[in-house]
Amino acid sequence: MTDRPLGSLQFRQLAAEIASRGVDAALATLAASLKEQANYRDLFTVRQMQVRHKLGLPIIDIGQTRDLADPLRTQLEDEYIVACREVGLLLLAEGKLREAWMYLQISGDKAAVRERLAAIEPTDENRNEIIELALYEGVWPRRGLELILASHGICNTITTLDGMLPNLSREEHSEAAGLLVRNLHANLLENVRADIERQQGKPPAETTLAELLADRDWLLAGGNYHIDTSHLSSVVRFARMSDDVETLRLAVDLTEYGQRLHTQFQFAAEEPFADYYPSHGLFLGALLAQAEHSLTAEGPARADVIDRAIPFFRERAERTDIQASGTAAIEFYISLLARLKRFDLAMDELNHLIPAGQPTMGIAPHLWELAERSGNYAKMAEICQGRGDLVGYTGAMAAASLTAK
């Protein structure tokens, strides 16, 4: 209990209430008083006391509950989570973001914190706190990156994102990629248009980089460029994870610009992206064709770029020396097949190109995921049997049996 005054509630009154109405009533009275004073830290302590008393545990916990067995342990944890949510939401309503998150991360209430962050106007005083919660605490990575981009520029944002990638979900990675692709493309487009207007005396009518560069080789002559080329290569790399139509469309346009840069700006990279901008253009172009098809659901996906992309990345996968280079080229190929919804082929190629027991980089979906997304558990069972994977085989057969019911 706090040593601070409790307003109209006095120590003797609490003692009298315990004697006359019991512990439950006294704790409820104390909790109400603490809530009225916005003393939420002590309120949480009282809520814990109420929970322990409700479950028949010692009200003052000096470690007695550490080794509780189920179901009592689960009941205690569930009640504590309710208390965390209550206190966290109260703190959040008062704008005490960092304190609120201490409680709400336990209850898993990211959505509530995100909603609050969306309503706050960033200022010099609160910007770092918002970035810390949104990005480094994982509440809303895109929002954190937006603020870094606005306040520190694209270079710092790229560096930050590179360091955060292992902690981001695929969806969060895709959102971050979209943010950077849109920003860099807009700046590059503006710079190219300004260069054309300066040299030709009037603004160009074209609206994409590919159109602006057509028949204007002089724009990039002599090693000229219109944006930091290291930023360009990084943003194109980030775009690999996106399935968003607009992000992919702009990213493909960026590769059109990159392909026309002087050779000194054609950065070396590992396979399957050794020829950096052409291979990225093909990879992202195939994903764009699939994404556009998924959006309209009309007719087959545009086949030209897909029909070129699959054999291109297959050839790079097949010539990979796993011992020397690892599995990245193979995994990008399998990932591409999966994202093009060629699930059966992806399973076959995984079986053909990646030896059983070979460590992978997590780029390609697992055989289990491919089977789940395709519904072809028979193929998974066949592959697992051939690899001596009894667990995978059993899982596939069980999934097939359950699906048939």
C-alpha positions as CSV (number, residue, x, y, z in Angstrom):
1,M,0.0,0.0,0.0
2,T,1.3,3.5,-0.7
3,D,2.5,5.8,2.0
4,R,1.0,8.8,0.2
5,P,-2.4,10.3,1.5
6,L,-5.4,8.6,-0.1
7,G,-7.7,11.6,-0.1
8,S,-10.7,11.0,2.0
9,L,-9.7,7.4,2.5
10,Q,-7.7,7.0,5.8
11,F,-5.7,4.1,7.2
12,R,-8.1,3.7,10.1
13,Q,-11.1,3.5,7.7
14,L,-9.4,0.7,5.7
15,A,-8.7,-1.2,8.9
16,A,-12.3,-0.7,10.1
17,E,-13.6,-1.9,6.7
18,I,-11.5,-5.0,6.8
19,A,-12.9,-5.7,10.3
20,S,-16.5,-5.0,9.4
21,R,-17.0,-5.8,5.7
22,G,-14.0,-8.1,5.0
23,V,-10.9,-8.1,2.9
24,D,-12.7,-8.1,-0.5
25,A,-14.6,-4.9,0.4
26,A,-11.5,-3.2,1.7
27,L,-9.5,-4.0,-1.4
28,A,-12.3,-2.8,-3.6
29,T,-12.5,0.5,-1.7
30,L,-8.8,1.0,-1.9
31,A,-8.7,0.1,-5.7
32,A,-11.5,2.7,-6.4
33,S,-9.6,5.4,-4.5
34,L,-6.4,4.7,-6.3
35,K,-8.1,4.7,-9.6
36,E,-9.8,8.1,-8.8
37,Q,-6.3,9.5,-8.0
38,A,-4.8,8.1,-11.2
39,N,-2.3,6.2,-9.0
40,Y,-2.2,3.3,-11.5
41,R,1.0,1.6,-10.4
42,D,-0.4,1.0,-6.9
43,L,-3.8,0.1,-8.5
44,F,-2.1,-2.7,-10.3
45,T,-0.6,-4.0,-7.0
46,V,-4.0,-4.0,-5.4
47,R,-5.5,-5.8,-8.4
48,Q,-2.9,-8.5,-7.9
49,M,-3.8,-8.7,-4.3
50,Q,-7.5,-9.1,-5.2
51,V,-6.7,-11.9,-7.7
52,R,-4.6,-13.8,-5.2
53,H,-7.3,-13.5,-2.5
54,K,-9.9,-14.6,-5.0
55,L,-7.9,-17.7,-5.8
56,G,-7.2,-18.6,-2.2
57,L,-3.5,-17.6,-2.4
58,P,-1.4,-15.5,0.0
59,I,-2.4,-11.8,-0.5
60,I,1.2,-10.8,0.0
61,D,3.4,-12.7,-2.4
62,I,7.0,-13.2,-1.5
63,G,7.5,-15.9,-4.1
64,Q,4.9,-18.5,-3.0
65,T,3.2,-18.4,-6.4
66,R,6.3,-18.9,-8.4
67,D,5.9,-22.7,-8.7
68,L,2.2,-23.0,-8.9
69,A,0.8,-26.0,-10.8
70,D,-2.0,-25.8,-13.3
71,P,-4.9,-25.1,-13.4
72,L,-4.2,-22.5,-10.6
73,R,-1.1,-21.1,-12.4
74,T,-3.1,-20.5,-15.6
75,Q,-6.0,-18.9,-13.7
76,L,-3.5,-16.6,-11.9
77,E,-1.8,-15.6,-15.1
78,D,-5.1,-14.9,-16.9
79,E,-6.3,-12.7,-14.1
80,Y,-3.0,-10.8,-14.0
81,I,-3.4,-10.2,-17.8
82,V,-6.8,-8.7,-17.2
83,A,-5.3,-6.3,-14.6
84,C,-2.5,-5.4,-17.0
85,R,-5.0,-4.5,-19.6
86,E,-7.0,-2.3,-17.2
87,V,-4.0,-0.4,-16.0
88,G,-2.4,-0.1,-19.4
89,L,-5.5,1.3,-21.0
90,L,-5.9,3.8,-18.1
91,L,-2.3,5.0,-18.6
92,L,-2.8,5.1,-22.4
93,A,-5.8,7.3,-22.1
94,E,-3.6,9.8,-20.2
95,G,-1.0,9.8,-22.9
96,K,1.6,7.9,-20.8
97,L,2.7,5.8,-23.7
98,R,5.8,4.1,-22.4
99,E,4.3,3.3,-19.0
100,A,1.1,2.0,-20.7
101,W,3.1,-0.3,-23.0
102,M,4.8,-1.9,-19.9
103,Y,1.4,-3.4,-19.1
104,L,-0.2,-3.7,-22.5
105,Q,2.6,-5.7,-24.0
106,I,1.8,-8.4,-21.4
107,S,-1.8,-8.4,-22.4
108,G,-1.0,-8.2,-26.1
109,D,-3.0,-5.0,-26.8
110,K,-0.9,-3.7,-29.7
111,A,-4.0,-2.5,-31.5
112,A,-5.0,-0.1,-28.6
113,V,-1.5,1.4,-28.6
114,R,-1.5,1.7,-32.4
115,E,-4.8,3.5,-32.3
116,R,-3.5,5.9,-29.8
117,L,-0.3,6.5,-31.7
118,A,-2.4,7.2,-34.8
119,A,-4.2,10.0,-32.9
120,I,-1.1,11.7,-31.6
121,E,0.5,14.6,-33.6
122,P,4.3,14.1,-33.5
123,T,6.2,16.9,-32.0
124,D,9.9,17.5,-31.0
125,E,8.9,16.4,-27.5
126,N,7.2,13.1,-28.2
127,R,8.7,12.0,-31.6
128,N,11.4,9.8,-30.1
129,E,9.0,8.2,-27.7
130,I,6.6,7.4,-30.6
131,I,9.5,6.0,-32.7
132,E,10.7,3.9,-29.8
133,L,7.3,2.3,-29.2
134,A,6.2,2.0,-32.9
135,L,9.5,0.7,-34.3
136,Y,11.8,-0.7,-31.6
137,E,9.0,-2.2,-29.5
138,G,7.3,-3.5,-32.6
139,V,3.9,-1.8,-32.0
140,W,3.7,-0.2,-35.5
141,P,7.0,-0.5,-37.4
142,R,5.7,1.4,-40.5
143,R,4.7,4.4,-38.3
144,G,8.1,4.5,-36.7
145,L,9.9,4.4,-40.1
146,E,7.6,7.1,-41.4
147,L,8.7,9.4,-38.6
148,I,12.4,8.6,-39.1
149,L,12.0,9.2,-42.8
150,A,10.3,12.6,-42.2
151,S,12.8,13.7,-39.6
152,H,16.1,12.1,-40.5
153,G,15.8,11.3,-44.2
154,I,15.9,8.2,-46.3
155,C,19.6,7.3,-45.6
156,N,18.9,6.9,-41.8
157,T,15.6,5.1,-42.6
158,I,17.4,2.5,-44.8
159,T,20.0,1.9,-42.2
160,T,17.4,1.5,-39.5
161,L,15.2,-0.8,-41.6
162,D,18.2,-3.0,-42.5
163,G,18.9,-3.5,-38.8
164,M,15.2,-4.2,-38.0
165,L,14.5,-6.7,-40.8
166,P,15.0,-9.9,-38.8
167,N,12.4,-8.7,-36.3
168,L,9.7,-7.8,-38.8
169,S,6.9,-10.0,-40.1
170,R,6.5,-10.4,-43.8
171,E,3.5,-7.9,-43.7
172,E,5.6,-5.4,-41.8
173,H,8.5,-5.8,-44.2
174,S,6.1,-5.3,-47.1
175,E,4.7,-2.1,-45.6
176,A,8.1,-0.7,-44.9
177,A,9.2,-1.5,-48.4
178,G,6.2,0.3,-49.8
179,L,7.0,3.4,-47.7
180,L,10.5,3.6,-49.0
181,V,9.7,2.7,-52.6
182,R,7.0,5.4,-52.8
183,N,9.3,8.0,-51.3
184,L,12.4,7.3,-53.4
185,H,10.4,6.9,-56.6
186,A,8.7,10.2,-56.1
187,N,12.0,12.0,-55.5
188,L,13.7,10.3,-58.5
189,L,10.8,11.0,-60.8
190,E,10.8,14.7,-59.8
191,N,14.5,15.0,-60.3
192,V,14.4,13.3,-63.7
193,R,11.5,15.5,-64.9
194,A,13.3,18.6,-63.6
195,D,16.4,17.6,-65.6
196,I,14.4,17.1,-68.8
197,E,12.6,20.4,-68.4
198,R,15.9,22.2,-67.8
199,Q,17.6,20.7,-70.8
200,Q,14.6,20.7,-73.2
201,G,12.8,23.9,-72.1
202,K,9.5,22.4,-71.2
203,P,8.1,19.8,-68.8
204,P,7.8,16.2,-70.2
205,A,4.5,14.6,-70.7
206,E,5.6,11.1,-69.7
207,T,4.7,9.8,-66.2
208,T,7.0,6.9,-65.5
209,L,10.8,6.6,-65.3
210,A,10.8,4.0,-68.1
211,E,8.9,6.4,-70.4
212,L,11.0,9.4,-69.4
213,L,14.3,7.5,-70.2
214,A,13.2,6.2,-73.5
215,D,15.0,8.0,-76.3
216,R,16.8,10.2,-73.8
217,D,20.1,8.4,-73.3
218,W,21.7,11.7,-72.6
219,L,20.0,11.8,-69.2
220,L,22.5,9.3,-67.8
221,A,25.4,9.9,-70.1
222,G,28.9,10.2,-68.6
223,G,27.9,8.6,-65.4
224,N,25.1,11.1,-64.6
225,Y,22.5,10.1,-62.0
226,H,19.5,11.8,-60.3
227,I,19.4,10.0,-56.9
228,D,21.8,8.4,-54.5
229,T,22.5,5.1,-56.2
230,S,23.2,3.2,-53.0
231,H,19.7,4.3,-51.8
232,L,18.3,3.1,-55.1
233,S,19.8,-0.4,-54.8
234,S,18.7,-0.8,-51.2
235,V,15.1,0.2,-51.9
236,V,14.9,-2.2,-54.8
237,R,16.2,-4.9,-52.6
238,F,13.6,-4.2,-49.9
239,A,10.8,-4.4,-52.5
240,R,11.4,-8.2,-53.0
241,M,9.1,-9.0,-50.1
242,S,6.1,-6.9,-51.3
243,D,3.0,-8.2,-52.9
244,D,1.3,-4.8,-53.1
245,V,0.5,-3.8,-56.7
246,E,1.5,-0.2,-56.5
247,T,4.7,-0.9,-54.6
248,L,5.7,-3.5,-57.2
249,R,4.8,-1.2,-60.1
250,L,7.0,1.6,-58.8
251,A,9.8,-0.8,-57.9
252,V,9.8,-2.2,-61.4
253,D,10.0,1.3,-62.7
254,L,13.0,1.9,-60.4
255,T,14.8,-1.1,-61.9
256,E,14.2,0.4,-65.4
257,Y,16.2,3.5,-64.2
258,G,18.8,1.3,-62.5
259,Q,19.5,-0.8,-65.6
260,R,20.4,2.4,-67.5
261,L,22.9,3.7,-65.0
262,H,26.6,3.7,-65.8
263,T,28.4,0.4,-65.2
264,Q,30.2,1.9,-62.1
265,F,26.7,2.0,-60.4
266,Q,25.8,-1.6,-61.3
267,F,26.6,-3.0,-57.9
268,A,27.8,-6.5,-57.4
269,A,25.5,-8.8,-55.6
270,E,25.0,-12.5,-54.8
271,E,23.0,-14.8,-57.0
272,P,20.3,-14.9,-58.1
273,F,20.7,-11.1,-58.3
274,A,24.2,-10.8,-59.6
275,D,23.1,-8.7,-62.6
276,Y,21.4,-6.5,-60.1
277,Y,18.7,-4.4,-61.8
278,P,17.8,-6.7,-64.7
279,S,17.3,-9.7,-62.4
280,H,15.3,-7.6,-59.9
281,G,13.3,-6.2,-62.7
282,L,12.4,-9.7,-63.8
283,F,11.7,-11.0,-60.2
284,L,9.5,-7.9,-59.3
285,G,7.9,-7.9,-62.7
286,A,6.7,-11.5,-62.3
287,L,5.3,-10.7,-58.9
288,L,3.6,-7.6,-60.3
289,A,1.9,-9.6,-63.0
290,Q,0.6,-12.1,-60.3
291,A,-0.5,-9.3,-58.0
292,E,-2.4,-7.5,-60.8
293,H,-4.1,-10.8,-61.7
294,S,-5.0,-11.4,-58.0
295,L,-6.4,-7.9,-57.8
296,T,-8.7,-8.2,-60.9
297,A,-9.3,-11.9,-60.8
298,E,-9.8,-11.7,-64.6
299,G,-8.1,-14.1,-67.0
300,P,-4.7,-15.6,-66.5
301,A,-1.8,-13.6,-65.0
302,R,0.2,-11.8,-67.7
303,A,2.5,-14.6,-68.9
304,D,5.3,-12.8,-70.8
305,V,7.3,-11.7,-67.8
306,I,6.4,-14.8,-65.8
307,D,7.5,-17.1,-68.6
308,R,10.8,-15.4,-68.7
309,A,11.3,-15.2,-64.9
310,I,10.8,-18.9,-64.0
311,P,13.5,-20.3,-66.3
312,F,15.8,-17.4,-65.5
313,F,15.7,-18.1,-61.7
314,R,15.6,-21.9,-62.3
315,E,18.9,-21.7,-64.2
316,R,20.5,-19.7,-61.3
317,A,19.2,-22.1,-58.8
318,E,20.4,-25.2,-60.6
319,R,23.9,-23.9,-61.1
320,T,24.3,-23.0,-57.4
321,D,27.1,-24.7,-55.5
322,I,25.4,-25.0,-52.1
323,Q,28.6,-25.7,-50.3
324,A,30.2,-22.6,-51.6
325,S,27.3,-20.2,-51.9
326,G,24.5,-21.5,-49.7
327,T,20.9,-21.9,-50.7
328,A,19.8,-18.3,-51.3
329,A,19.5,-18.6,-55.1
330,I,17.5,-21.8,-54.8
331,E,15.3,-20.4,-52.1
332,F,14.5,-17.2,-54.1
333,Y,13.5,-19.5,-57.0
334,I,11.2,-21.6,-54.8
335,S,9.8,-18.5,-53.1
336,L,9.0,-17.0,-56.5
337,L,7.2,-20.2,-57.6
338,A,5.1,-20.1,-54.4
339,R,4.2,-16.5,-54.8
340,L,3.2,-17.2,-58.4
341,K,1.0,-20.0,-56.9
342,R,3.0,-22.8,-58.6
343,F,2.9,-24.7,-55.4
344,D,3.3,-28.2,-56.8
345,L,6.3,-27.1,-58.9
346,A,7.8,-25.4,-55.8
347,M,7.5,-28.6,-53.9
348,D,9.2,-30.6,-56.7
349,E,12.0,-28.1,-57.0
350,L,12.5,-28.0,-53.3
351,N,12.9,-31.8,-53.3
352,H,15.1,-31.7,-56.3
353,L,17.4,-28.8,-55.4
354,I,17.7,-28.8,-51.6
355,P,19.2,-32.0,-50.0
356,A,17.4,-33.5,-47.0
357,G,18.7,-32.0,-43.8
358,Q,20.3,-29.0,-45.6
359,P,20.1,-25.8,-43.5
360,T,18.3,-23.0,-45.3
361,M,18.0,-19.3,-44.9
362,G,14.2,-19.0,-44.4
363,I,13.7,-17.3,-47.7
364,A,11.6,-20.0,-49.2
365,P,8.4,-21.4,-47.6
366,H,8.8,-24.8,-45.9
367,L,7.5,-27.9,-47.5
368,W,4.7,-28.0,-44.9
369,E,3.5,-24.5,-45.9
370,L,3.6,-25.3,-49.6
371,A,1.4,-28.4,-49.0
372,E,-1.0,-26.5,-46.8
373,R,-1.4,-23.7,-49.4
374,S,-1.8,-26.1,-52.3
375,G,-3.8,-28.8,-50.5
376,N,-1.6,-31.4,-52.1
377,Y,-0.7,-33.4,-49.1
378,A,-0.1,-36.5,-51.2
379,K,2.9,-34.8,-52.9
380,M,4.2,-33.8,-49.5
381,A,3.8,-37.4,-48.2
382,E,5.6,-38.7,-51.3
383,I,8.5,-36.3,-50.8
384,C,8.8,-37.0,-47.1
385,Q,8.8,-40.7,-47.7
386,G,11.6,-40.3,-50.2
387,R,13.6,-38.3,-47.7
388,G,13.0,-40.6,-44.8
389,D,11.1,-38.0,-43.0
390,L,8.6,-40.0,-40.9
391,V,7.2,-37.1,-39.0
392,G,6.6,-35.1,-42.2
393,Y,5.0,-38.1,-43.9
394,T,2.7,-38.7,-40.9
395,G,1.7,-35.0,-40.8
396,A,0.9,-35.0,-44.5
397,M,-1.1,-38.2,-44.3
398,A,-3.0,-36.9,-41.2
399,A,-3.7,-33.6,-42.9
400,A,-5.0,-35.4,-46.0
401,S,-7.2,-37.6,-43.9
402,L,-8.7,-34.7,-42.0
403,T,-9.2,-32.6,-45.1
404,A,-11.1,-35.5,-46.8
405,K,-13.7,-35.6,-43.9
